[in-house]
């Protein structure tokens, strides 16, 4: 593929994003995650040219995981290469010590944490250079692990992750095409030795799929991913339609389900709806198992309470209520600086105008809420919900109640606080529900599996 064709593909992708409600015109920029390999460098070079034409802010971000002695020098070299091309760049360094095992998974977690935080602070979406071959490898790995339809959708072209917009515009391109594009820019690139280290599962799968006789298998894996994504999207649309008519969500603290219509559904549909509600309210990284869902579902008609996925589930003939549980784990707390956006308690996106510490209000604080400013407008909330409210303990000893913003504070990093500001608090603490992680649909004629 030529550079011109790659630019056209990226343009279509960005146009689809900008036409969606995920992008707020004039406020959003893009970060390009760059490893120093040919894939990410090709993406960075092409994106830089397109963003100049479209007047979109762009910055390349290199993450140094510190896993190899030479990693720091390589990261600095990549940043220098990008800057020499006129691309604003920075290096984020992981300061935590790596575990003795599971280093690749750990590195990915650290990388995502740093990228998400930086994206929030710089009002940016994040672009990744995943490609056709990466997609095939991911599907093969998930097939081997017995993933269902949703898992086989594999790498989404566009998704929300921890409140940040992630995009992968080159999923339809082969690795060899990205290498050719990188060479067309006459750029030197790095080869990560872990990519061929057969100790790692992905490297073994990659080596297998690169055999000439596996070409058809690779093609079929990507087609399976595309089909699974389309089926998952239709299932998601049907689920969202049912939820809109039969469930009332109060932030990510409570779901109230119409029990009359719910109990008429078959087991599979009931479990699908329960799993979705538990993911929204419980904020757990992994879905609740079918076995546990069955146990909860069978208790509902007789009004027996259940606790599952950090949620309390209770029901009667008219309504099923799912509430966030305060939990037995140590209460989360977060030191914050004025003017920054934070993810707190896995369910909130928060911005403050003051330094301090964010904590849950807690049962004792909720019991004394009549003495606290800013809680008069909250009605119909249970004590369990009130205990989960984030509050800011300022350095001056004052406690600031949150101003809940109806729209998401961050999608592509964009902040919005103008509506319904509390004049006495002057927006000291703005909070909104963190969007649920998952793929998003945008218009992009070049990519099938959105």
N, C-alpha and C positions, 0 to 999 in steps of 0.2 A: 504494500500500500504506500502511496506517495504521501508526502507531507501535506499537500493540498487536500487529499482525500481525508486524512486524519483531522485536519482543521475543520473540514466540512462536517465530519461526524461529531466533533466536540461542539461546534456551533449549534447543531441540532439539539444536542443534549442540554446545553446551557439555556437555549431558547425554551425548551420544555420546562426546565426548572423555573425560569423567570416568569413563565406564563401560569405557573401553579401558585396556590396559596401558601406554598412553603417559602417563598422568596418575597421579601419586601423591597421593592424597587428603590434604589438610591442609598440603601443602608447596608446591603450585604456585600461581602467580598468573598474570595475563595482562598483557602490554603491548599497547597499541593503537598501531599505526604511523599517525601523523596528518600529513598534508601541509598541511592547512588548507583543502582543497577540500571540497565538500559530501559526497562519498562517505565519506571518512575521519572527518569530523566527525559524520555520522549514526551511523556505527559506534561512535565513542567515546561519544556520548550514550546510545545504547541499551545498550551494554556496561556502562557505569557503573551504570545502574539495575539491570540483571540481577545484576551482581557484588555490589552492596549486598545484594540479596535473598538471594543464595546464599553470602554471606560469603566471597567470593573477592577476593584482593588485585588491584587494578588500577592501572595507571599509563599515561598517554598519553605517547608519545615522538615528538618532532618532530626531524627531521634537517635541519640547514642545510648544504647542499652548497657554499655560497659561490660559486655560478656566476653570480649576478647581484648588482649592488651593493645592491639593496633586499632581498636574501634574508634577511640577518640581522635586519632590522627586522620583516619578515613573520613569521619564525619566532618572535620574541619576542612578537609580537601574538597568534599562535595559542596559544602557551603561556598567555598572560594570559587569553585567552578561555576556555580549558579550566579554568584555576584558578578563574575567576569562577563556573564551573558546579560547583565543588566536586570537580573531577577532578584528582587528583595528576598533575603533568606535569613534563616536563623537556625540554631541547633538547640534542641531541648535534651537535657541529659537526665537519665534515670539515676537517682541517688541511692535507691534502696539496694540492698544486697540480694543477689539472685539465690534461689533455692538450690539444693543439691540435685534435685530431679525436676522434670517438668519445666525446663528452662524456656522452651519455645512458647508454651502457654503463658508463663509468667511474663515473658518479654512482650507478648501481645497485649496483655492486660495493662502493663506499664505504659506501652506506646499509646493505647487508646485513652488511658487516663490523661496523659500529657496533652494529646491532640485535642481531646474534648475541652479540657480546661482552657487551652490557648484559643480554641475556636470561640468559646464563649466570651473571652476577654477582647477579642479582636473583631467580633461581629462577622464571623465567616462560616461558610460551608466548607467541608473538607472533601477534596478529590483524591481518589486512590487509583492506582494504575493496574488493578486486577484485570486479567484478560481471559480469553477463550480457554486457554489451557489450564489456568487456575480454576475455572469453573468446572471443567471436566474432572480435575483431580479432587475437588471438593465433593462432587456428586459420588465419585467412586468410593471415597472414604466413608461418606454417610451411608451409602448402600451397604458397605461391609459392616457397618454398625447397626443396621436394621432401622434406619430412619423412615418415618412415614412421609406422606405427601408434602407436608409443610417443610420438613427438613430437606427433602430432595430439591426444593426450590433453590437451595444453596445460596450463592452470592447474589444479593439483590442489587440492581443497578442504582436504585435510590432507596434510602432508608433513613429513619430517625433513630439515633442512638444516644441515649442520655441527654436528650434535648437538642442535639446537634444534627444538622443535615449532612449525611454522607452520600457521595455520588461516585459512581464508577462508570465513566463514559466509554471506556475501551473494552468492555466485556466481549464485544463482538470481534475483536482483533486477535490474531494469533501472536504468540510470543515472537516469532521470526519477523513479523511485520513491525513490531515495536523496536526490535533490534535494528532493523533497516532504517526506521525513522531516526533513531538515535545517531546512527552512522551518517545519515544525510545531514545532520547538524554538526558533523565532524567532532563529536564529543567522545571523550574517554569515559568509560564507565567501570564500575567495580563488579566483581563477582563474589557473592557471599558464599563462603565454603559450606555453610549449613544447608544450602540449596541442593547439594549433591551428597551430603552425608547420609549414608544408608541407615544410620542409627534412628533417623526420624521417619515416621510413617509417611509423611507427605513426600519426602525425597524418594522413598521406595516406590510409591504410587507414580510419581513423576517419571521415574526411570522406566517403569513398566509401560506407561502410556506413550513414551517417546519411541518405542519400538515400531518400525514401519507397519508391522502386521496389526497393530492396535489402532490404526488411523480410523477405521470404521467405528470401533468401540468408543473412541474419544468423541466422535461426531454424535453417536447415539446417546452418550452421557449428557452432552449439552442439550440435545433435543429433549431428553427426559426432564432436565432442569427447567427448560422453557415451558413444557407441558405442566409440570408440577406447579410452577409459579402462576400460570393462568388458572388452574383449578383452585389453588389457594386463594387467589384474588376473588374468584367468584364465591367461594365459601365465605371469605371475609365480608364481601358485599352483603350476602344474605344474612350473616350474623349481625352486621351493623344495622341493617334494616330492622331486624327483629328487636334488637336492643333499643333502638330509637323509639320504638312503639311500646315497649313493655318494661323498660328499666329506667330508673332515675338514678344517675350518679351524682353524688355530692363530692366534688373534687375527687381525690383518690382515698377518701375516708369511708364512704358508704355507698353501697349499691342496693336499691330497693327494686325487687323483681315482682312482676305481676304473677302471683302463684297460680291463678286460675288458668291462664294461658300456658304457663310453664309446665304444669303438671299434665297437660294434654299431649305434650311432646313425647317422642320416643326416647329411649335411653341415650342413644348417641347424641341427639340434639341437646338433651338436658346436660350431658357431661360437657359438651362443647361450650355451652353458655356458662356453666359453672366455672370451667377452666378459665374462660376469658375474664369473668368477674373477679375471680381470685387473683389473676395476674394484675388486673388494674388496681385492686384494693390492697392486696398483699405485697405487691412490689417485689416478688421473688424472681430470681434470674432463671429458674427452671420451672416448667409447668408441673402441676400436680398430677400424680399418676392416676390411671384409670381405676385402680383398686381403691384408692383413697376417695376419689370422686364418687364411686358407687356407694361407699360407706356413708358419705355425707348425704347423697341423694335419697337413699332409703330412709334416712332419719327425718327428712323434711315433712312428709305427710303426717307424722305423729308428733311434730313439734319439738323434737329433741335437738338440743344445741350440739354443734360440732365445732371444733377448732382445727383448722387446717391452713397451711400456707400463710401463717401469721394473720389469720382472719378468724372472726367468730361468725358462724353461720347459724341462723335461726329462722324458723318459718311457721306459718299457720296457713289456713285455707285461703287467705286473701293475699298475703305478702310474704316474700322471702327477703330477709335482710342480711347483708354481708357487711361486717364492720371491721375496720383495721384494729388489730390487737396492739396494745402498748408493749406487750412481750416481756419475756424474762431476760433477754440479753441486755448488756449494759446500754444505758440510754445514749443515743448518739449526741455528740456535741461538736461544733465546728468553729474554730477561730476564723473571723472574717475581717476583711479590710474594706473600707469605704470605696464605692464605685465599681466593685467587682461582682461578677455573676457566679453563683455557686449552686452545686447540686447537693441537696441535704436530705438525709433520711430516705433516700431512694425514691421519694415521691414529690419533692419540691424543687423548683428552680427559684432562686432567691437572689435579690440584689439589695444592698444596704447603702445608706449614705453615711454610715457611722462605723467605726471600728468596734469590735466586740466579739461576743460568743453567741452562736445560735444554738438553742436547745429546744426540746419540746416543752410546751407549757406544763404538762404533767397533771395528774389528778388533783393534787393540792392546789395548783395554780388555777385550774378550771373551777374548783369549788369557791375560790375567792375572786372570780372574774368580775363580780359587781363592783369591786373596788378598783378595777383596772380600766384605764381608758381604752376605747377602741373595740370593746366586745359587745356594746349595746346593740349593734346592728345584726349580731348573730342570733338567730332564733331557730328552734326546731332541731338543735344539735344535741346528741346524747353526750354524756360525760366521757365515754370512750373516744368519741370524735374530738371533743374539746381538748383532751389530754395530748392529742397528736399535733396540735397547732404549733408551728414554729414561732418562737419569739426571740428577740434580740436583747441580750444583756449588754448594755453599753459600758464603756470603760468608766463612765461617770456614775455607774451604779443604777441607772434607770433601766427599766424594762420596756421595750417597745413592742407593741402588738403589730401583727402583719396587716398590710393592705393587700387583699387578694385581687389580683389582676385577672380579668376574665379571659383575656387572650394569652397565648403562650408567650412568655418572656423571650424564650429562645427557640427558634427553629433553625434558621441559618445564622444564629448568633445575634439576632436583632433584638434590641431592648425596646419596650414600649411601656410607658408609665403615666401617660397623660390623663387617661380616663379615670374619673371618680377619685382623684387623689384626696387623701384625708388632710385637710388644711392644717390641723393641729400637729399632726405627726410629720407633715411635709415629706411623706414617702420614705421615712427612715428605714422601713423594711417592706419591700414589695415581694410578694410570693405568688406563684401560680403552680398548678399541678404539672408535674413533669409529664410530657407526652409519653405514651406507652411505646417502647421500642418496637420497631417493625418496618417492613417494606412499605413504600409509598408508590402510588401510581402517578406518573407524569407522562406528557405526550412526547415521545421520542421514536420516530419511525425507524431508526437504525437499530434499536434494541428490542428484541421480542419479549424478553423475560422480565419486564418491569411489572 
